[in-house]
Amino acid sequence: MELPWATLDLASSSHLNLITRYGPLDLLGTIGRDLGYQELIPHSVEFDIGEGLRIRVLDLETLIAIKEELAGDKDRAVLPIRRRTLEERRPLVPSAASRQPQVT
Protein backbone atom coordinates (compact mmCIF):
# COMPACT_ATOMS: atom_id res chain seq x y z
CA MET A 1 0.00 0.00 0.00
CA GLU A 2 1.42 3.36 -0.99
CA LEU A 3 0.99 6.09 1.62
CA PRO A 4 -0.31 9.43 0.33
CA TRP A 5 2.80 11.24 1.53
CA ALA A 6 5.27 8.64 0.25
CA THR A 7 5.96 10.67 -2.87
CA LEU A 8 5.53 14.08 -1.23
CA ASP A 9 8.68 16.10 -0.79
CA LEU A 10 8.30 17.47 2.75
CA ALA A 11 11.14 19.89 2.11
CA SER A 12 8.93 21.66 -0.45
CA SER A 13 6.17 24.14 0.29
CA SER A 14 3.58 21.36 0.15
CA HIS A 15 0.77 21.06 2.69
CA LEU A 16 -0.62 17.73 3.79
CA ASN A 17 -3.57 17.15 6.15
CA LEU A 18 -3.57 13.80 7.93
CA ILE A 19 -5.88 12.12 10.39
CA THR A 20 -3.91 10.09 12.94
CA ARG A 21 -4.95 7.98 15.88
CA TYR A 22 -3.99 11.00 18.00
CA GLY A 23 -6.06 13.45 15.98
CA PRO A 24 -5.54 15.76 12.97
CA LEU A 25 -1.98 16.53 11.87
CA ASP A 26 -1.02 19.23 9.36
CA LEU A 27 2.37 18.85 7.70
CA LEU A 28 3.56 22.10 6.23
CA GLY A 29 6.65 22.52 4.09
CA THR A 30 6.52 26.27 4.67
CA ILE A 31 4.23 28.62 6.52
CA GLY A 32 3.48 32.31 6.20
CA ARG A 33 5.67 33.95 3.63
CA ASP A 34 7.72 30.86 2.83
CA LEU A 35 9.18 30.48 6.32
CA GLY A 36 10.69 27.02 6.54
CA TYR A 37 11.88 24.76 9.33
CA GLN A 38 15.26 26.45 9.78
CA GLU A 39 13.69 29.91 10.09
CA LEU A 40 11.01 28.73 12.51
CA ILE A 41 12.91 26.38 14.83
CA PRO A 42 14.12 29.25 17.07
CA HIS A 43 10.43 30.16 17.48
CA SER A 44 9.26 26.71 18.48
CA VAL A 45 8.81 24.71 21.66
CA GLU A 46 9.46 20.99 22.02
CA PHE A 47 6.88 18.77 23.74
CA ASP A 48 7.00 15.15 24.86
CA ILE A 49 3.65 13.75 23.78
CA GLY A 50 4.21 10.31 25.26
CA GLU A 51 5.43 6.93 24.10
CA GLY A 52 8.85 8.45 23.41
CA LEU A 53 7.44 10.90 20.85
CA ARG A 54 8.69 14.49 20.88
CA ILE A 55 7.27 17.19 18.63
CA ARG A 56 7.99 20.85 17.95
CA VAL A 57 5.22 23.42 17.68
CA LEU A 58 5.37 27.13 17.02
CA ASP A 59 5.44 29.28 20.11
CA LEU A 60 2.24 31.26 20.62
CA GLU A 61 3.85 34.62 19.79
CA THR A 62 5.02 33.40 16.38
CA LEU A 63 1.74 31.66 15.61
CA ILE A 64 -0.16 34.88 16.38
CA ALA A 65 2.20 36.97 14.22
CA ILE A 66 1.79 34.63 11.25
CA LYS A 67 -1.98 34.36 11.66
CA GLU A 68 -2.36 38.15 11.97
CA GLU A 69 -0.60 38.69 8.69
CA LEU A 70 -1.91 35.86 6.53
CA ALA A 71 -4.89 34.14 8.11
CA GLY A 72 -8.36 33.76 6.72
CA ASP A 73 -11.62 34.56 8.49
CA LYS A 74 -11.63 31.40 10.62
CA ASP A 75 -8.13 32.05 11.97
CA ARG A 76 -8.85 35.74 12.56
CA ALA A 77 -11.91 34.80 14.63
CA VAL A 78 -9.66 32.86 17.04
CA LEU A 79 -6.97 35.55 17.31
CA PRO A 80 -8.54 37.33 20.33
CA ILE A 81 -8.48 34.04 22.26
CA ARG A 82 -4.86 33.39 21.31
CA ARG A 83 -3.83 36.93 22.29
CA ARG A 84 -5.59 36.61 25.64
CA THR A 85 -3.92 33.24 26.26
CA LEU A 86 -0.55 34.81 25.50
CA GLU A 87 -1.22 37.67 27.93
CA GLU A 88 -2.17 35.23 30.68
CA ARG A 89 0.84 32.97 30.08
CA ARG A 90 3.50 35.66 29.65
CA PRO A 91 4.47 35.93 33.30
CA LEU A 92 4.59 32.11 33.57
CA VAL A 93 6.17 30.83 30.35
CA PRO A 94 9.23 32.39 28.70
CA SER A 95 9.19 32.76 24.93
CA ALA A 96 10.94 30.13 22.83
CA ALA A 97 13.02 32.97 21.40
CA SER A 98 13.81 36.34 22.89
CA ARG A 99 13.60 38.20 19.59
CA GLN A 100 10.54 39.01 17.52
CA PRO A 101 9.59 36.45 14.84
CA GLN A 102 10.57 37.35 11.28
CA VAL A 103 7.31 37.27 9.28
CA THR A 104 8.38 39.46 6.38
Backbone as a printed PyTorch tensor [residue, N CA C, xyz], in Angstrom:
tensor([[[  0.8430,  -1.1810,   0.0000],
         [  0.0000,   0.0000,   0.0000],
         [  0.8870,   1.2420,   0.0000]],

        [[  0.6460,   2.1280,  -0.9310],
         [  1.4150,   3.3630,  -0.9850],
         [  0.7360,   4.4140,  -0.1120]],

        [[  1.5180,   5.0380,   0.7540],
         [  0.9930,   6.0880,   1.6210],
         [  0.8830,   7.3760,   0.8200]],

        [[ -0.1180,   8.2170,   1.1190],
         [ -0.3120,   9.4330,   0.3280],
         [  0.8820,  10.3710,   0.3610]],

        [[  1.6660,  10.3380,   1.4260],
         [  2.7980,  11.2450,   1.5300],
         [  4.0960,  10.5930,   1.0820]],

        [[  4.0490,   9.3540,   0.6250],
         [  5.2670,   8.6400,   0.2480],
         [  6.0200,   9.3590,  -0.8560]],

        [[  5.2990,   9.9890,  -1.7650],
         [  5.9620,  10.6740,  -2.8710],
         [  6.0310,  12.1800,  -2.6480]],

        [[  5.5330,  12.6540,  -1.5280],
         [  5.5320,  14.0810,  -1.2330],
         [  6.8910,  14.5100,  -0.7220]],

        [[  7.4160,  15.5600,  -1.2660],
         [  8.6850,  16.1000,  -0.7920],
         [  8.3830,  17.0650,   0.3510]],

        [[  8.6260,  16.6390,   1.5850],
         [  8.3020,  17.4690,   2.7460],
         [  9.2180,  18.6810,   2.8670]],

        [[ 10.2770,  18.7120,   2.1000],
         [ 11.1390,  19.8900,   2.1050],
         [ 10.5960,  20.9730,   1.1740]],

        [[  9.5360,  20.6730,   0.4480],
         [  8.9330,  21.6610,  -0.4460],
         [  7.9250,  22.4930,   0.3320]],

        [[  7.1880,  23.3100,  -0.3680],
         [  6.1740,  24.1430,   0.2900],
         [  4.8270,  23.4400,   0.3410]],

        [[  4.8230,  22.1340,   0.1510],
         [  3.5810,  21.3630,   0.1490],
         [  2.8900,  21.3880,   1.5080]],

        [[  1.5960,  21.1060,   1.4800],
         [  0.7710,  21.0620,   2.6890],
         [ -0.0120,  19.7600,   2.6440]],

        [[  0.0570,  19.0100,   3.7340],
         [ -0.6210,  17.7280,   3.7900],
         [ -1.4130,  17.6360,   5.0830]],

        [[ -2.7060,  17.3440,   4.9770],
         [ -3.5700,  17.1550,   6.1500],
         [ -3.7630,  15.6710,   6.3860]],

        [[ -3.4270,  15.2090,   7.5890],
         [ -3.5710,  13.7980,   7.9280],
         [ -4.4900,  13.6420,   9.1270]],

        [[ -5.1360,  12.5090,   9.2040],
         [ -5.8800,  12.1240,  10.3920],
         [ -5.1090,  10.9570,  11.0080]],

        [[ -4.6750,  11.1230,  12.2540],
         [ -3.9120,  10.0890,  12.9380],
         [ -4.7290,   9.5430,  14.0960]],

        [[ -4.2370,   8.5120,  14.7220],
         [ -4.9550,   7.9780,  15.8850],
         [ -4.9360,   8.9750,  17.0420]],

        [[ -4.0640,   9.9690,  16.9680],
         [ -3.9850,  11.0050,  17.9990],
         [ -4.7940,  12.2450,  17.6420]],

        [[ -5.2960,  12.2950,  16.4260],
         [ -6.0630,  13.4500,  15.9760],
         [ -5.4840,  14.0160,  14.6860]],

        [[ -6.0030,  15.1690,  14.2270],
         [ -5.5370,  15.7630,  12.9720],
         [ -4.0740,  16.2100,  13.0700]],

        [[ -3.3750,  16.1100,  11.9500],
         [ -1.9810,  16.5300,  11.8680],
         [ -1.7850,  17.2280,  10.5340]],

        [[ -1.3390,  18.4810,  10.5780],
         [ -1.0210,  19.2290,   9.3640],
         [  0.4880,  19.2340,   9.1880]],

        [[  0.9520,  18.7900,   8.0400],
         [  2.3710,  18.8460,   7.7030],
         [  2.5570,  19.9680,   6.6940]],

        [[  3.3530,  20.9350,   7.0710],
         [  3.5640,  22.1000,   6.2320],
         [  5.0290,  22.1920,   5.8330]],

        [[  5.2830,  22.3110,   4.5500],
         [  6.6480,  22.5230,   4.0870],
         [  7.1250,  23.9090,   4.4370]],

        [[  6.2510,  24.8850,   4.2680],
         [  6.5240,  26.2670,   4.6720],
         [  5.2410,  26.8480,   5.2420]],

        [[  5.3890,  27.9480,   5.9520],
         [  4.2310,  28.6220,   6.5220],
         [  4.4460,  30.1280,   6.3730]],

        [[  3.3570,  30.8560,   6.3520],
         [  3.4750,  32.3060,   6.2050],
         [  4.0650,  32.6480,   4.8520]],

        [[  5.0160,  33.5350,   4.8800],
         [  5.6670,  33.9500,   3.6300],
         [  6.9160,  33.1130,   3.3890]],

        [[  6.6680,  31.8310,   3.1270],
         [  7.7160,  30.8610,   2.8300],
         [  8.7470,  30.6950,   3.9450]],

        [[  8.2890,  30.7660,   5.1960],
         [  9.1760,  30.4790,   6.3190],
         [  9.2690,  28.9670,   6.4610]],

        [[ 10.4790,  28.4540,   6.4430],
         [ 10.6940,  27.0210,   6.5420],
         [ 11.1650,  26.6110,   7.9290]],

        [[ 11.4830,  25.3540,   8.0510],
         [ 11.8810,  24.7580,   9.3280],
         [ 13.0360,  25.5190,   9.9770]],

        [[ 14.0860,  25.7890,   9.2070],
         [ 15.2650,  26.4490,   9.7790],
         [ 14.9430,  27.8420,  10.3130]],

        [[ 14.0640,  28.5660,   9.6340],
         [ 13.6910,  29.9110,  10.0910],
         [ 12.7940,  29.8540,  11.3220]],

        [[ 12.0020,  28.8090,  11.4430],
         [ 11.0050,  28.7280,  12.5140],
         [ 11.4690,  27.9860,  13.7620]],

        [[ 12.4980,  27.1710,  13.6640],
         [ 12.9080,  26.3770,  14.8260],
         [ 13.2600,  27.2390,  16.0460]],

        [[ 13.8600,  28.4220,  15.8840],
         [ 14.1170,  29.2460,  17.0710],
         [ 12.8270,  29.7720,  17.7180]],

        [[ 11.7200,  29.6680,  16.9960],
         [ 10.4270,  30.1650,  17.4810],
         [  9.4860,  29.0070,  17.7750]],

        [[ 10.0590,  27.8840,  18.1880],
         [  9.2560,  26.7090,  18.4820],
         [  9.5780,  26.1750,  19.8670]],

        [[  8.6770,  25.3350,  20.3480],
         [  8.8120,  24.7130,  21.6580],
         [  8.6750,  23.2100,  21.4580]],

        [[  9.5150,  22.4410,  22.1460],
         [  9.4560,  20.9870,  22.0230],
         [  8.6020,  20.4090,  23.1430]],

        [[  7.7460,  19.4390,  22.7800],
         [  6.8790,  18.7650,  23.7400],
         [  7.0860,  17.2610,  23.6580]],

        [[  7.0330,  16.6120,  24.8040],
         [  7.0010,  15.1530,  24.8640],
         [  5.5300,  14.7820,  24.8920]],

        [[  5.0700,  14.0900,  23.8480],
         [  3.6450,  13.7460,  23.7830],
         [  3.3840,  12.3010,  24.1890]],

        [[  4.3830,  11.6600,  24.7640],
         [  4.2130,  10.3050,  25.2650],
         [  4.7590,   9.2560,  24.3240]],

        [[  4.9310,   8.0760,  24.8620],
         [  5.4330,   6.9330,  24.1010],
         [  6.7390,   7.2440,  23.3880]],

        [[  7.5640,   8.1080,  23.9970],
         [  8.8510,   8.4540,  23.4110],
         [  8.7720,   9.4020,  22.2280]],

        [[  7.6110,   9.9770,  21.9670],
         [  7.4400,  10.9040,  20.8480],
         [  7.6290,  12.3370,  21.3160]],

        [[  8.4800,  13.0670,  20.5970],
         [  8.6900,  14.4870,  20.8770],
         [  8.3510,  15.2600,  19.6090]],

        [[  7.6430,  16.3640,  19.7770],
         [  7.2690,  17.1920,  18.6260],
         [  7.6480,  18.6380,  18.8910]],

        [[  7.7630,  19.4110,  17.8430],
         [  7.9920,  20.8480,  17.9460],
         [  6.7590,  21.5560,  17.4160]],

        [[  6.3300,  22.5840,  18.1250],
         [  5.2180,  23.4170,  17.6800],
         [  5.6450,  24.8710,  17.7840]],

        [[  5.0550,  25.7000,  16.9600],
         [  5.3720,  27.1290,  17.0220],
         [  5.0010,  27.6870,  18.3790]],

        [[  5.8330,  28.6050,  18.8850],
         [  5.4360,  29.2820,  20.1100],
         [  4.2490,  30.1890,  19.7920]],

        [[  3.4930,  30.5150,  20.8050],
         [  2.2440,  31.2550,  20.6150],
         [  2.4750,  32.6250,  19.9900]],

        [[  3.5610,  33.3020,  20.3580],
         [  3.8520,  34.6230,  19.7850],
         [  4.0370,  34.5440,  18.2710]],

        [[  4.7800,  33.5530,  17.8150],
         [  5.0250,  33.3970,  16.3820],
         [  3.7550,  32.9990,  15.6520]],

        [[  2.9950,  32.0800,  16.2270],
         [  1.7360,  31.6630,  15.6130],
         [  0.8030,  32.8600,  15.4370]],

        [[  0.6970,  33.6860,  16.4560],
         [ -0.1590,  34.8750,  16.3750],
         [  0.3400,  35.8150,  15.2870]],

        [[  1.6490,  36.0610,  15.2330],
         [  2.2040,  36.9730,  14.2240],
         [  1.9050,  36.4840,  12.8090]],

        [[  2.0560,  35.1910,  12.5790],
         [  1.7880,  34.6290,  11.2490],
         [  0.2980,  34.7040,  10.9300]],

        [[ -0.5370,  34.3470,  11.8800],
         [ -1.9850,  34.3650,  11.6560],
         [ -2.4940,  35.7910,  11.4390]],

        [[ -1.9320,  36.7640,  12.1550],
         [ -2.3560,  38.1540,  11.9740],
         [ -2.0880,  38.6310,  10.5540]],

        [[ -0.9850,  38.2090,  10.0090],
         [ -0.6010,  38.6860,   8.6880],
         [ -1.2970,  37.9540,   7.5440]],

        [[ -1.4940,  36.6410,   7.6900],
         [ -1.9070,  35.8580,   6.5330],
         [ -3.2000,  35.0650,   6.6780]],

        [[ -3.7850,  35.0540,   7.8370],
         [ -4.8950,  34.1400,   8.1070],
         [ -6.1880,  34.5470,   7.4160]],

        [[ -7.0280,  33.5400,   7.2360],
         [ -8.3630,  33.7610,   6.7160],
         [ -9.3220,  34.0930,   7.8450]],

        [[-10.6000,  34.1660,   7.5130],
         [-11.6220,  34.5570,   8.4850],
         [-11.6570,  33.6480,   9.7130]],

        [[-11.5540,  32.3440,   9.5000],
         [-11.6280,  31.3960,  10.6180],
         [-10.4850,  31.6240,  11.6110]],

        [[ -9.2730,  31.8040,  11.0890],
         [ -8.1340,  32.0520,  11.9690],
         [ -8.2410,  33.4020,  12.6710]],

        [[ -8.7030,  34.4130,  11.9470],
         [ -8.8550,  35.7440,  12.5640],
         [ -9.8700,  35.7200,  13.7000]],

        [[-10.8870,  34.8930,  13.5770],
         [-11.9080,  34.8000,  14.6280],
         [-11.3210,  34.2710,  15.9330]],

        [[-10.2800,  33.4670,  15.8540],
         [ -9.6640,  32.8630,  17.0400],
         [ -8.5420,  33.7320,  17.6050]],

        [[ -8.0880,  34.7220,  16.8520],
         [ -6.9660,  35.5510,  17.3100],
         [ -7.1870,  36.1980,  18.6810]],

        [[ -8.3670,  36.7430,  18.9970],
         [ -8.5360,  37.3280,  20.3340],
         [ -8.2990,  36.3170,  21.4610]],

        [[ -8.6980,  35.0820,  21.2470],
         [ -8.4840,  34.0390,  22.2640],
         [ -6.9970,  33.7440,  22.3950]],

        [[ -6.3030,  33.6470,  21.2730],
         [ -4.8580,  33.3860,  21.3140],
         [ -4.1140,  34.5310,  21.9850]],

        [[ -4.4930,  35.7740,  21.6560],
         [ -3.8320,  36.9300,  22.2850],
         [ -4.0520,  36.9390,  23.7950]],

        [[ -5.2650,  36.6570,  24.2140],
         [ -5.5870,  36.6090,  25.6450],
         [ -4.8020,  35.4960,  26.3510]],

        [[ -4.7070,  34.3420,  25.7070],
         [ -3.9210,  33.2350,  26.2640],
         [ -2.4690,  33.6520,  26.4150]],

        [[ -1.9260,  34.3370,  25.4260],
         [ -0.5480,  34.8090,  25.4980],
         [ -0.3690,  35.7870,  26.6560]],

        [[ -1.2930,  36.7100,  26.8190],
         [ -1.2220,  37.6660,  27.9320],
         [ -1.2190,  36.9510,  29.2750]],

        [[ -2.0670,  35.9520,  29.4100],
         [ -2.1690,  35.2290,  30.6760],
         [ -0.9460,  34.3660,  30.9470]],

        [[ -0.3160,  33.8580,  29.9150],
         [  0.8450,  32.9740,  30.0780],
         [  2.1550,  33.7190,  30.1890]],

        [[  2.2310,  34.9350,  29.7090],
         [  3.5010,  35.6600,  29.6450],
         [  4.2880,  35.6500,  30.9500]],

        [[  3.6740,  35.9360,  32.0720],
         [  4.4700,  35.9260,  33.3030],
         [  4.9510,  34.5260,  33.6850]],

        [[  4.2950,  33.4730,  33.1680],
         [  4.5940,  32.1080,  33.5730],
         [  5.5440,  31.3790,  32.6380]],

        [[  5.4280,  31.6160,  31.3290],
         [  6.1710,  30.8310,  30.3550],
         [  7.0450,  31.7500,  29.5120]],

        [[  8.3670,  31.5690,  29.5480],
         [  9.2250,  32.3910,  28.6980],
         [  9.0450,  32.0290,  27.2360]],

        [[  9.2880,  32.9820,  26.3720],
         [  9.1910,  32.7640,  24.9280],
         [ 10.2490,  31.7690,  24.4790]],

        [[  9.9710,  31.0590,  23.3890],
         [ 10.9410,  30.1320,  22.8250],
         [ 12.1420,  30.8870,  22.2720]],

        [[ 11.9380,  32.1330,  21.9020],
         [ 13.0190,  32.9750,  21.3990],
         [ 12.8420,  34.3750,  21.9510]],

        [[ 13.9240,  35.0180,  22.2870],
         [ 13.8130,  36.3380,  22.8930],
         [ 13.5810,  37.4370,  21.8720]],

        [[ 13.8140,  37.1600,  20.5930],
         [ 13.5970,  38.1970,  19.5900],
         [ 12.2440,  38.0100,  18.8950]],

        [[ 11.8180,  39.0350,  18.2260],
         [ 10.5440,  39.0060,  17.5160],
         [ 10.6580,  38.0590,  16.3230]],

        [[  9.5760,  37.3330,  16.0060],
         [  9.5870,  36.4520,  14.8360],
         [  9.6830,  37.2570,  13.5540]],

        [[ 10.4020,  36.7080,  12.5830],
         [ 10.5710,  37.3510,  11.2770],
         [  9.4670,  36.8500,  10.3510]],

        [[  8.4390,  37.6720,  10.1220],
         [  7.3070,  37.2730,   9.2840],
         [  7.2370,  38.1800,   8.0680]],

        [[  8.3660,  38.5510,   7.5240],
         [  8.3820,  39.4580,   6.3750],
         [  8.2470,  38.7410,   5.0810]]])
